Amino acid sequence: MKEISACGIFGVMDRSGKRFNGEMIAEAMKNMYVRGNGLGAGYAVYGLYKDYKEYYCLHVLIENPDAKKKVDEFVNLNFDIVNDEEIPVNDEVDVVNPPLFWRYFVAPQKKGQDKKLSDDDYVVKKVIEINTKIDGAYVISSGKNMGVFKGIGFPWDIAEYFMIEEYKGYIWLGHSRFPTNTPGWWGGAHPFCILDWSVVHNGEISSYGTNKRYLEMFGYHCTLMTDTEVMAYIFDLLMRRQGLPIEVVAKILAPPMWDQIDRMEGKMRKFYTALRMVYAPLLVNGPWTVIVAHHGEMFGLTDRIRLRPLTAGEKGDLLFLSSEESAIRAVCPNPDRVWTPHGGEPVIGRLDEKALKKVVK
């Protein structure tokens, strides 16, 4: 039997910028255990590396000693390494064939034509090079003051394996995977990340081929064998590189139907017509819900007719986004408010400017 409505996603943000450890999100994901089958789980955390927050941190999944040697040589050639180390794990946790995880705190070392690139664009370029040119090595996160921890297992396995209760951040994303059309493997677990953009996803992206080919024109290449990877690159392209706010990006990914646009008038009709024509290859078809984070912001978004669930909740400065209300109440029994967002309409949490400065500067 094919089950395509599963996968559990969860996000929690303290909009004051206060950091908290991974126990809360691990408990929330445990509450949705039926939404996974043990073939993938993971977490992203923001505000993680306070002592190195001005440096990019590359979390690299490495499958063999030859790949480790090549990654070391590549990173040394293209970056100034401030510190590097194996990511600590709990070897007593029973997980299947775990690879080596290594983290490098780096600053770009640009040469030749690469000097024309921004630091962010340079890092994206080098991440893509590692993922496409070094067999057995994959960069699973590459932002500043954040990191992704993921692998094969149930959410509690991965939480215990990476000991996420020892990490603190002001945003946490979590995912429990139920793969349907793509393999269950360590690199294919969620979240997917480029720079500090992280995505967890429930659903299927039937427009994956079209989305992927369009992104390749901008230098992105999908290597992790999972349709969700395109989502991370879409948000990086539209929001970081092109400077569009999520309120507009939502209307690119989940736009109004043409018959709705035809009933609009004046500037509104021209605006939505232009979005659909210019960004037609980035329309995301299929049933999907995503929770996305980058520094200072977390948001949830569904397809325009809500074929995958999303529930939002608030308690003081905390914003929760979840596949199920039960997961929110498992960690926050008395929320101030719980609601179901409309399809295609983002639910957005943001730090204020003062709190954001503390995180990124």
C-alpha positions in Angstrom: 0.0 0.0 0.0 1.3 3.4 -0.9 0.9 6.1 1.8 1.5 9.6 0.6 -0.2 11.7 3.4 2.4 11.0 6.1 5.6 12.7 7.0 5.6 14.8 10.2 6.9 18.4 10.2 7.3 20.8 13.1 8.8 24.2 13.7 9.1 26.3 16.8 10.5 29.9 17.1 11.1 32.2 20.0 10.4 35.6 18.4 12.3 37.3 21.2 15.5 35.5 20.1 15.8 33.5 23.3 17.6 30.2 22.8 16.3 26.8 24.1 17.6 23.3 23.7 16.3 20.5 21.5 14.2 18.7 24.1 11.0 20.5 23.1 11.1 19.6 19.4 12.2 16.1 20.0 9.1 15.6 22.2 6.9 17.2 19.6 8.3 14.9 16.9 7.9 11.9 19.2 4.2 12.7 19.4 3.8 12.3 15.6 5.6 8.9 15.5 3.0 7.4 13.2 3.9 9.9 10.5 7.3 8.3 9.9 8.6 4.8 9.1 12.1 5.0 10.4 13.7 5.9 7.0 14.6 9.4 7.9 14.4 12.2 10.4 16.3 15.4 11.2 16.6 18.8 12.8 17.8 22.3 12.0 18.7 24.8 14.7 19.4 28.5 14.5 21.6 30.5 16.9 23.7 27.4 17.4 27.3 28.5 17.2 27.6 31.8 19.1 31.4 31.6 19.3 31.7 31.2 15.5 28.7 33.1 14.4 30.6 35.3 11.8 31.8 32.2 10.0 30.1 29.8 7.7 29.7 26.3 9.1 29.8 23.4 6.7 28.2 20.2 8.0 29.4 17.5 5.7 28.2 13.9 5.4 31.2 11.7 4.4 30.7 8.1 3.4 34.3 6.9 3.1 38.0 7.8 3.9 38.8 8.8 0.3 35.9 11.3 0.3 37.1 12.7 3.7 40.6 13.3 2.2 39.2 15.0 -0.9 36.8 17.2 1.2 39.7 18.3 3.4 41.8 19.2 0.4 38.9 21.1 -1.3 38.0 23.1 1.8 41.6 24.0 2.5 42.0 25.2 -1.1 38.9 27.3 -1.2 38.4 28.6 2.4 40.3 29.8 5.4 39.5 27.2 8.1 39.0 28.6 11.6 38.2 25.3 13.2 37.1 21.9 12.1 36.0 18.8 14.0 34.0 15.6 13.9 30.4 16.2 14.9 29.9 14.4 18.2 27.4 11.5 18.2 26.2 8.9 20.7 27.5 5.6 19.5 25.2 3.7 21.8 22.2 4.6 19.7 21.3 1.9 17.3 21.3 3.5 13.8 21.9 1.9 10.4 25.3 2.3 8.8 26.0 5.9 10.0 28.5 7.9 7.9 31.0 10.3 9.3 29.8 13.8 10.0 32.3 16.6 10.0 31.9 20.4 10.5 34.2 23.1 9.2 34.0 26.8 10.4 35.3 28.7 7.4 35.7 32.1 5.7 35.7 32.4 1.9 39.1 32.5 0.2 38.1 33.9 -3.2 40.5 33.9 -6.1 40.4 35.0 -9.8 36.9 35.4 -11.2 35.4 34.3 -7.9 36.3 37.6 -6.3 33.3 39.1 -8.2 31.0 36.9 -6.2 29.4 37.8 -2.9 30.4 35.6 0.0 27.0 33.9 0.0 27.2 33.2 -3.7 30.7 31.9 -3.4 29.7 29.5 -0.6 26.7 28.2 -2.7 29.0 27.6 -5.6 31.5 25.6 -3.6 28.8 23.6 -1.8 27.5 22.6 -5.2 31.0 21.7 -6.3 31.5 19.4 -3.3 28.1 17.7 -3.8 28.5 17.2 -7.6 32.3 16.4 -7.8 33.3 14.5 -4.7 31.8 11.0 -4.6 30.6 10.1 -1.1 30.5 13.6 0.3 27.5 15.9 0.7 27.2 19.3 2.4 24.0 19.1 4.4 24.1 22.6 5.8 26.3 25.7 5.1 24.9 28.7 6.9 26.3 30.9 9.7 25.4 30.2 13.3 23.1 27.2 12.4 23.3 23.6 11.5 21.4 20.5 10.3 21.5 17.1 12.0 19.8 14.3 10.1 19.9 10.6 9.1 18.1 7.3 8.9 16.0 6.5 11.9 12.9 7.7 13.8 13.0 11.3 15.2 14.0 10.1 18.7 16.8 8.0 17.2 18.3 11.0 15.4 17.7 13.3 18.4 19.6 10.9 20.7 22.3 10.1 18.1 23.2 13.7 17.6 22.4 14.6 21.3 20.4 17.6 20.3 19.4 18.3 23.9 23.0 19.7 24.2 22.4 22.3 21.5 20.5 25.6 21.9 18.8 27.9 19.3 15.9 30.3 18.9 14.5 28.4 15.9 14.1 24.6 15.6 12.8 22.6 12.6 12.0 18.9 12.8 11.0 16.2 10.4 9.9 12.6 10.5 10.1 11.0 7.0 7.8 8.5 5.2 9.5 8.3 1.8 7.3 7.2 -1.1 9.0 7.9 -4.4 12.6 8.4 -3.3 15.1 6.3 -1.3 15.6 6.4 2.4 19.2 7.3 3.0 21.2 9.6 5.3 21.5 12.4 2.9 17.9 12.2 1.8 16.5 12.9 5.2 15.1 16.3 5.9 15.8 19.2 6.5 17.3 20.3 3.2 19.5 23.4 3.4 21.6 25.8 1.4 23.3 28.7 3.3 21.0 29.3 6.2 17.8 28.4 4.3 16.3 25.1 5.7 13.2 23.3 4.6 11.1 20.5 6.0 8.4 19.1 3.7 5.4 16.8 3.7 4.0 15.8 0.4 5.0 15.2 -3.2 6.3 17.7 -5.8 5.0 16.6 -9.1 6.6 19.6 -10.8 10.1 18.5 -9.6 11.5 18.0 -13.1 10.4 21.5 -14.3 11.5 23.2 -11.1 14.9 21.4 -11.2 15.7 22.4 -14.8 14.8 26.0 -14.1 17.1 26.1 -11.0 19.9 24.6 -13.0 20.0 27.8 -15.1 21.0 29.6 -11.9 23.8 27.2 -10.9 21.9 24.9 -8.6 22.1 21.1 -8.9 20.1 18.5 -7.1 22.2 15.6 -5.8 20.3 14.3 -2.8 17.7 12.2 -4.6 14.7 13.8 -3.0 12.2 16.2 -4.5 12.3 18.5 -1.5 15.8 19.6 -2.4 14.4 22.0 -5.0 12.5 23.9 -2.3 15.6 25.0 -0.5 17.1 26.3 -3.7 13.8 28.0 -4.7 13.7 30.0 -1.5 17.4 30.9 -1.8 17.0 32.1 -5.3 13.8 34.1 -4.9 14.3 35.5 -1.4 18.0 35.9 -1.0 19.2 36.5 -4.5 16.2 38.3 -5.9 15.1 39.9 -2.7 11.4 38.9 -2.8 9.4 38.7 0.5 7.7 35.5 1.4 4.3 37.2 0.8 5.2 37.4 -2.9 7.1 34.1 -3.1 4.0 32.3 -1.8 2.1 33.6 -4.8 4.8 32.2 -7.1 4.8 28.7 -5.6 1.0 28.5 -4.9 -0.5 31.1 -7.2 -4.2 31.9 -7.8 -5.9 29.9 -10.6 -6.1 31.7 -13.9 -9.9 32.0 -13.7 -9.4 33.9 -10.4 -6.8 36.2 -11.9 -9.2 36.9 -14.8 -11.8 38.2 -12.3 -9.3 40.6 -10.8 -9.0 44.2 -11.8 -6.3 46.8 -12.5 -2.9 46.5 -10.9 -3.8 43.3 -9.0 -4.6 41.5 -12.2 -1.4 42.7 -13.9 0.7 41.7 -10.9 -0.6 38.1 -10.6 -0.4 37.7 -14.4 3.2 38.8 -14.4 4.1 36.5 -11.6 2.5 33.5 -13.3 4.2 34.2 -16.6 7.7 35.2 -15.4 7.9 32.4 -12.7 5.9 29.7 -14.4 8.6 27.1 -14.0 8.7 27.6 -10.2 5.0 26.9 -9.7 5.0 23.9 -7.3 2.5 21.3 -8.3 1.3 18.5 -6.1 0.2 18.1 -2.5 2.7 19.8 -0.2 3.3 21.7 3.0 6.6 23.2 4.0 8.1 24.9 7.0 11.0 27.1 6.1 13.5 28.9 8.3 16.5 31.3 7.9 18.0 33.7 10.4 15.3 36.0 11.8 12.3 34.3 10.1 10.3 31.1 10.1 7.2 30.5 8.0 4.8 27.7 7.0 3.1 27.4 3.6 0.8 24.8 2.0 -0.3 24.2 -1.6 -3.2 26.4 -2.6 -5.9 23.9 -1.7 -4.3 22.5 1.4 -3.8 18.9 0.3 -1.3 18.5 3.2 -2.0 19.7 6.8 -0.6 22.6 8.6 -1.6 23.9 12.1 -0.2 27.0 13.8 -0.1 28.0 17.4 1.2 30.8 19.7 2.2 31.0 23.3 3.7 34.4 24.2 6.8 34.8 22.1 6.7 31.2 20.8 5.3 30.4 17.4 4.6 26.8 16.5 4.0 25.2 13.1 3.0 21.6 12.9 1.4 18.8 10.9 -0.8 18.2 13.9 -2.3 20.2 16.7 -1.6 17.3 19.1 2.2 17.9 18.7 1.8 21.5 19.6 -0.2 20.7 22.7 2.3 17.9 23.7 4.9 20.6 24.3 2.5 23.5 25.1 -0.6 22.3 26.8 -2.3 25.7 27.0 -1.4 27.8 23.9 -2.8 31.3 23.6 -4.1 30.5 20.1 -4.3 27.6 17.7 -5.5 28.0 14.1 -5.6 26.4 10.6 -4.0 28.6 8.0 -5.6 29.1 4.6 -4.1 27.3 1.6 -1.3 29.2 -0.1 -1.2 31.8 2.7 2.0 31.9 4.7 2.2 32.0 8.5 5.2 34.1 9.4 7.3 34.6 12.5 10.0 37.2 12.6 12.5 38.5 15.1 12.5 42.2 15.7 15.5 44.2 14.4 17.2 44.3 17.9 16.9 40.6 18.4 18.1 39.9 14.9 21.3 41.9 15.4 22.2 39.9 18.4 22.0 36.7 16.3 23.9 37.7 13.2 26.4 40.4 14.4 
